[in-house]
């Protein structure tokens, strides 16, 4: 039995109502028995009542329908939306900043 399947089995035993198994390498399905949430759906999954929600790179990439690596390349070249880097290396994007970047990237058809 692999470590991943062992962890999934243990989490299922601790919280049988869990809706989503954790996936290696993603932050969206928080690993832990105390977090039980469903993934939001739709392209505008950020809660409208939270003006400054912090999003992970994977969440922003999913929202923009692009690969996380593409978003990372845009960030490293200075062409992507601004992000916040926390001690320990965690990157987060403010929803309002990403929306402003989208608006500034708009081009009219010639």
MDTraj code that builds the backbone (N, CA, C; nanometers):
import mdtraj as md
import numpy as np

residues = "UNK UNK UNK UNK UNK UNK UNK UNK UNK UNK UNK UNK UNK UNK UNK UNK UNK UNK UNK UNK UNK UNK UNK UNK UNK UNK UNK UNK UNK UNK UNK UNK UNK UNK UNK UNK UNK UNK UNK UNK UNK UNK UNK UNK UNK UNK UNK UNK UNK UNK UNK UNK UNK UNK UNK UNK UNK UNK UNK UNK UNK UNK UNK UNK UNK UNK UNK UNK UNK UNK UNK UNK UNK UNK UNK UNK UNK UNK UNK UNK UNK UNK UNK UNK UNK UNK UNK UNK UNK UNK UNK UNK UNK UNK UNK UNK UNK UNK UNK UNK UNK UNK UNK UNK UNK UNK UNK UNK UNK UNK".split()
xyz = np.array([
    [0.0855, -0.1178, 0.0000],
    [0.0000, 0.0000, 0.0000],
    [0.0900, 0.1240, 0.0000],
    [0.0621, 0.2181, -0.0866],
    [0.1444, 0.3384, -0.0971],
    [0.1127, 0.4340, 0.0189],
    [0.2039, 0.5263, 0.0399],
    [0.1855, 0.6249, 0.1456],
    [0.0620, 0.7112, 0.1186],
    [0.0428, 0.7485, -0.0071],
    [-0.0712, 0.8316, -0.0434],
    [-0.2041, 0.7616, -0.0116],
    [-0.2139, 0.6333, -0.0476],
    [-0.3385, 0.5612, -0.0211],
    [-0.3562, 0.5367, 0.1288],
    [-0.2460, 0.5194, 0.2014],
    [-0.2544, 0.5028, 0.3473],
    [-0.3080, 0.6290, 0.4132],
    [-0.2573, 0.7435, 0.3684],
    [-0.3038, 0.8706, 0.4246],
    [-0.4513, 0.8908, 0.3922],
    [-0.4900, 0.8614, 0.2685],
    [-0.6301, 0.8772, 0.2291],
    [-0.7208, 0.7867, 0.3118],
    [-0.6776, 0.6633, 0.3366],
    [-0.7568, 0.5691, 0.4156],
    [-0.7716, 0.6200, 0.5594],
    [-0.6628, 0.6689, 0.6189],
    [-0.6661, 0.7191, 0.7570],
    [-0.7579, 0.8408, 0.7663],
    [-0.7465, 0.9332, 0.6696],
    [-0.8326, 1.0515, 0.6711],
    [-0.9790, 1.0139, 0.6551],
    [-1.0068, 0.9147, 0.5736],
    [-1.1447, 0.8692, 0.5549],
    [-1.1998, 0.8100, 0.6833],
    [-1.1141, 0.7379, 0.7583],
    [-1.1578, 0.6805, 0.8857],
    [-1.1846, 0.7898, 0.9888],
    [-1.0997, 0.8954, 0.9880],
    [-1.1167, 1.0039, 1.0842],
    [-1.2384, 1.0910, 1.0524],
    [-1.2672, 1.1079, 0.9249],
    [-1.3769, 1.1939, 0.8834],
    [-1.4507, 1.1281, 0.7674],
    [-1.5437, 1.0374, 0.7947],
    [-1.6108, 0.9647, 0.6874],
    [-1.6931, 1.0530, 0.5948],
    [-1.7291, 1.1731, 0.6366],
    [-1.8081, 1.2614, 0.5527],
    [-1.7239, 1.3464, 0.4598],
    [-1.5951, 1.3233, 0.4602],
    [-1.5042, 1.4015, 0.3766],
    [-1.5454, 1.3899, 0.2303],
    [-1.5514, 1.5051, 0.1614],
    [-1.6029, 1.5064, 0.0244],
    [-1.4952, 1.4880, -0.0806],
    [-1.3708, 1.5178, -0.0476],
    [-1.2658, 1.5083, -0.1484],
    [-1.1389, 1.4544, -0.0857],
    [-1.0771, 1.3565, -0.1514],
    [-0.9510, 1.3031, -0.1021],
    [-0.8401, 1.4012, -0.1353],
    [-0.7387, 1.4158, -0.0467],
    [-0.6285, 1.5066, -0.0767],
    [-0.5487, 1.4563, -0.1958],
    [-0.4979, 1.5498, -0.2720],
    [-0.4187, 1.5162, -0.3887],
    [-0.2786, 1.5692, -0.3688],
    [-0.1801, 1.4883, -0.3962],
    [-0.0416, 1.5305, -0.3783],
    [-0.0118, 1.6489, -0.4688],
    [0.0545, 1.7502, -0.4130],
    [0.0968, 1.8640, -0.4920],
    [-0.0075, 1.9732, -0.5092],
    [-0.1259, 1.9567, -0.4518],
    [-0.2251, 2.0630, -0.4630],
    [-0.2552, 2.1174, -0.3250],
    [-0.2874, 2.2452, -0.3244],
    [-0.3216, 2.3084, -0.1974],
    [-0.4722, 2.3202, -0.1806],
    [-0.5458, 2.2956, -0.2867],
    [-0.6907, 2.3159, -0.2835],
    [-0.7596, 2.2186, -0.1891],
    [-0.7211, 2.0914, -0.1894],
    [-0.7817, 1.9934, -0.0997],
    [-0.6948, 1.9787, 0.0222],
    [-0.7092, 2.0687, 0.1187],
    [-0.6216, 2.0705, 0.2351],
    [-0.6146, 1.9335, 0.3001],
    [-0.4935, 1.8911, 0.3304],
    [-0.4751, 1.7611, 0.3929],
    [-0.4924, 1.7776, 0.5428],
    [-0.5802, 1.7042, 0.6004],
    [-0.6032, 1.7093, 0.7437],
    [-0.7454, 1.6701, 0.7756],
    [-0.7648, 1.6063, 0.8901],
    [-0.8977, 1.5589, 0.9238],
    [-0.9941, 1.6695, 0.9634],
    [-0.9447, 1.7903, 0.9899],
    [-1.0315, 1.8950, 1.0407],
    [-1.0826, 1.9884, 0.9313],
    [-1.0375, 1.9677, 0.8099],
    [-1.0827, 2.0505, 0.6991],
    [-1.1731, 1.9668, 0.6113],
    [-1.2971, 2.0094, 0.6002],
    [-1.3940, 1.9360, 0.5196],
    [-1.4695, 2.0381, 0.4363],
    [-1.4213, 2.0598, 0.3138],
    [-1.4855, 2.1579, 0.2290],
    [-1.4872, 2.1081, 0.0855],
    [-1.5841, 2.1554, 0.0127],
    [-1.5916, 2.1214, -0.1283],
    [-1.5221, 2.2300, -0.2082],
    [-1.4687, 2.1906, -0.3231],
    [-1.4054, 2.2873, -0.4106],
    [-1.5131, 2.3759, -0.4725],
    [-1.4904, 2.5078, -0.4742],
    [-1.5853, 2.5952, -0.5403],
    [-1.5876, 2.5657, -0.6903],
    [-1.6980, 2.5959, -0.7544],
    [-1.7106, 2.5663, -0.8961],
    [-1.7267, 2.6937, -0.9760],
    [-1.6937, 2.6869, -1.1023],
    [-1.7093, 2.7987, -1.1933],
    [-1.5848, 2.8824, -1.2028],
    [-1.5746, 2.9622, -1.3088],
    [-1.4552, 3.0422, -1.3287],
    [-1.4378, 3.1522, -1.2252],
    [-1.5460, 3.2003, -1.1681],
    [-1.5357, 3.3043, -1.0653],
    [-1.5670, 3.2416, -0.9305],
    [-1.4776, 3.1526, -0.8856],
    [-1.5038, 3.0772, -0.7644],
    [-1.4753, 3.1558, -0.6386],
    [-1.4089, 3.2709, -0.6462],
    [-1.3788, 3.3483, -0.5268],
    [-1.5094, 3.4032, -0.4691],
    [-1.5232, 3.3944, -0.3390],
    [-1.6459, 3.4411, -0.2738],
    [-1.6625, 3.5908, -0.2955],
    [-1.7778, 3.6318, -0.3382],
    [-1.8026, 3.7721, -0.3697],
    [-1.8073, 3.8595, -0.2449],
    [-1.8321, 3.8000, -0.1285],
    [-1.8416, 3.8794, -0.0064],
    [-1.7066, 3.8938, 0.0641],
    [-1.5993, 3.8414, 0.0055],
    [-1.4667, 3.8540, 0.0639],
    [-1.3819, 3.9415, -0.0276],
    [-1.3653, 4.0701, 0.0065],
    [-1.2987, 4.1615, -0.0850],
    [-1.1513, 4.1310, -0.1077],
    [-1.0820, 4.0739, -0.0148],
    [-0.9388, 4.0501, -0.0291],
    [-0.9040, 3.9037, -0.0051],
    [-0.9629, 3.8148, -0.0787],
    [-0.9321, 3.6735, -0.0621],
    [-0.7984, 3.6442, -0.1284],
    [-0.7148, 3.5672, -0.0588],
    [-0.5861, 3.5261, -0.1128],
    [-0.6018, 3.3928, -0.1831],
    [-0.5505, 3.3848, -0.3059],
    [-0.5626, 3.2650, -0.3868],
    [-0.4252, 3.2051, -0.4126],
    [-0.4187, 3.0744, -0.4225],
    [-0.2935, 3.0074, -0.4559],
    [-0.2674, 3.0203, -0.6057],
    [-0.1457, 2.9883, -0.6465],
    [-0.1128, 2.9920, -0.7895],
    [-0.1998, 2.8932, -0.8672],
    [-0.2244, 2.7761, -0.8089],
    [-0.3086, 2.6766, -0.8765],
    [-0.4515, 2.7276, -0.8944],
    [-0.5048, 2.7957, -0.7935],
    [-0.6406, 2.8492, -0.8033],
    [-0.6497, 2.9579, -0.9105],
    [-0.5505, 3.0464, -0.9145],
    [-0.5512, 3.1535, -1.0148],
    [-0.5353, 3.0939, -1.1545],
    [-0.4460, 2.9966, -1.1682],
    [-0.4261, 2.9327, -1.2988],
    [-0.5542, 2.8645, -1.3461],
    [-0.6239, 2.7985, -1.2553],
    [-0.7506, 2.7334, -1.2907],
    [-0.8535, 2.8388, -1.3320],
    [-0.8606, 2.9468, -1.2578],
    [-0.9536, 3.0553, -1.2860],
    [-0.9274, 3.1130, -1.4255],
    [-0.7977, 3.1297, -1.4610],
    [-0.7600, 3.1887, -1.5891],
    [-0.7486, 3.0852, -1.7003],
    [-0.7738, 2.9610, -1.6668],
    [-0.7675, 2.8512, -1.7637],
    [-0.6295, 2.8421, -1.8290],
    [-0.5255, 2.8414, -1.7439],
    [-0.3881, 2.8264, -1.7917],
    [-0.3119, 2.7366, -1.6962],
    [-0.2001, 2.6878, -1.7402],
    [-0.1175, 2.6013, -1.6559],
    [-0.0505, 2.6849, -1.5472],
    [-0.0346, 2.6291, -1.4266],
    [0.0363, 2.7021, -1.3202],
    [0.1772, 2.7438, -1.3627],
    [0.2425, 2.6614, -1.4451],
    [0.3770, 2.6941, -1.4928],
    [0.3746, 2.8200, -1.5798],
    [0.2707, 2.8367, -1.6600],
    [0.2571, 2.9575, -1.7424],
    [0.2455, 3.0804, -1.6533],
    [0.1660, 3.0695, -1.5479],
    [0.1509, 3.1798, -1.4537],
    [0.2842, 3.2095, -1.3850],
    [0.3596, 3.1055, -1.3513],
    [0.4915, 3.1233, -1.2895],
    [0.5869, 3.1933, -1.3865],
    [0.5818, 3.1549, -1.5139],
    [0.6676, 3.2198, -1.6147],
    [0.6307, 3.3672, -1.6308],
    [0.5012, 3.3975, -1.6319],
    [0.4575, 3.5372, -1.6406],
    [0.5067, 3.6169, -1.5196],
    [0.5006, 3.5555, -1.4021],
    [0.5456, 3.6235, -1.2795],
    [0.6967, 3.6495, -1.2835],
    [0.7742, 3.5503, -1.3294],
    [0.9196, 3.5668, -1.3297],
    [0.9652, 3.6697, -1.4327],
    [0.8867, 3.6894, -1.5386],
    [0.9218, 3.7891, -1.6400],
    [0.8619, 3.9260, -1.6093],
    [0.7837, 3.9356, -1.5010],
    [0.7239, 4.0628, -1.4611],
    [0.5996, 4.1000, -1.5404],
    [0.5424, 4.0047, -1.6150],
    [0.4246, 4.0326, -1.6965],
    [0.2961, 3.9796, -1.6348],
    [0.3043, 3.9070, -1.5243],
    [0.1864, 3.8492, -1.4608],
    [0.1331, 3.9379, -1.3507],
    [0.0256, 3.8946, -1.2869],
    [-0.0298, 3.9728, -1.1752],
    [0.0663, 3.9729, -1.0561],
    [0.0658, 4.0822, -0.9803],
    [0.1487, 4.0900, -0.8600],
    [0.1023, 3.9859, -0.7586],
    [0.1945, 3.9369, -0.6796],
    [0.1628, 3.8365, -0.5785],
    [0.2307, 3.8721, -0.4473],
    [0.1900, 3.8055, -0.3425],
    [0.2471, 3.8217, -0.2093],
    [0.3268, 3.6950, -0.1791],
    [0.4509, 3.7127, -0.1337],
    [0.5323, 3.5967, -0.0974],
    [0.5545, 3.6004, 0.0533],
    [0.5084, 3.4970, 0.1209],
    [0.5184, 3.4878, 0.2657],
    [0.6478, 3.4180, 0.3064],
    [0.6918, 3.4397, 0.4311],
    [0.8074, 3.3639, 0.4784],
    [0.7788, 3.2138, 0.4648],
    [0.8755, 3.1417, 0.4185],
    [0.8552, 2.9995, 0.3939],
    [0.8288, 2.9725, 0.2464],
    [0.8079, 3.0786, 0.1679],
    [0.7956, 3.0637, 0.0242],
    [0.6552, 3.0536, -0.0315],
    [0.5522, 3.0585, 0.0519],
    [0.4149, 3.0475, 0.0017],
    [0.3785, 3.1726, -0.0788],
    [0.3259, 3.1504, -0.1998],
    [0.2812, 3.2605, -0.2856],
    [0.1301, 3.2695, -0.2823],
    [0.0778, 3.3907, -0.2757],
    [-0.0661, 3.4113, -0.2807],
    [-0.0949, 3.5330, -0.3675],
    [-0.2057, 3.5254, -0.4363],
    [-0.2509, 3.6338, -0.5221],
    [-0.3788, 3.6915, -0.4625],
    [-0.3863, 3.8256, -0.4552],
    [-0.5090, 3.8895, -0.4094],
    [-0.6072, 3.8930, -0.5265],
    [-0.7294, 3.8545, -0.4985],
    [-0.8313, 3.8458, -0.6028],
    [-0.8472, 3.9779, -0.6767],
    [-0.8518, 4.0888, -0.6031],
    [-0.8700, 4.2202, -0.6650],
    [-0.7524, 4.2556, -0.7566],
    [-0.6319, 4.2165, -0.7188],
    [-0.5140, 4.2447, -0.8003],
    [-0.5193, 4.1646, -0.9306],
    [-0.5620, 4.0384, -0.9215],
    [-0.5729, 3.9563, -1.0415],
    [-0.6801, 4.0129, -1.1343],
    [-0.7933, 4.0562, -1.0786],
    [-0.8990, 4.1152, -1.1606],
    [-0.8504, 4.2431, -1.2291],
    [-0.7714, 4.3251, -1.1585],
    [-0.7164, 4.4475, -1.2181],
    [-0.6173, 4.4132, -1.3291],
    [-0.5381, 4.3080, -1.3098],
    [-0.4432, 4.2641, -1.4121],
    [-0.5179, 4.2163, -1.5368],
    [-0.6272, 4.1451, -1.5162],
    [-0.7084, 4.0996, -1.6299],
    [-0.7613, 4.2200, -1.7070],
    [-0.8128, 4.3194, -1.6338],
    [-0.8679, 4.4392, -1.6984],
    [-0.7596, 4.5149, -1.7754],
    [-0.6385, 4.5226, -1.7198],
    [-0.5301, 4.5953, -1.7867],
    [-0.4742, 4.5170, -1.9061],
    [-0.4999, 4.3875, -1.9114],
    [-0.4509, 4.3044, -2.0211],
    [-0.5464, 4.3023, -2.1393],
    [-0.6607, 4.3643, -2.1249],
    [-0.7643, 4.3634, -2.2289],
    [-0.7164, 4.4409, -2.3505],
    [-0.7354, 4.3834, -2.4678],
    [-0.6992, 4.4479, -2.5941],
    [-0.8232, 4.4558, -2.6821],
    [-0.8365, 4.5648, -2.7546],
    [-0.9518, 4.5780, -2.8435],
    [-0.9158, 4.5195, -2.9803],
    [-1.0145, 4.4673, -3.0470],
    [-0.9932, 4.4107, -3.1801],
    [-0.9737, 4.5245, -3.2794],
    [-0.8743, 4.5081, -3.3639],
    [-0.8443, 4.6153, -3.4615],
    [-0.9111, 4.5896, -3.5945],
])
top = md.Topology()
chain = top.add_chain()
for i, resn in enumerate(residues, 1):
    res = top.add_residue(resn, chain, resSeq=i)
    for name in ("N", "CA", "C"):
        top.add_atom(name, md.element.get_by_symbol(name[0]), res)
traj = md.Trajectory(xyz[None], top)
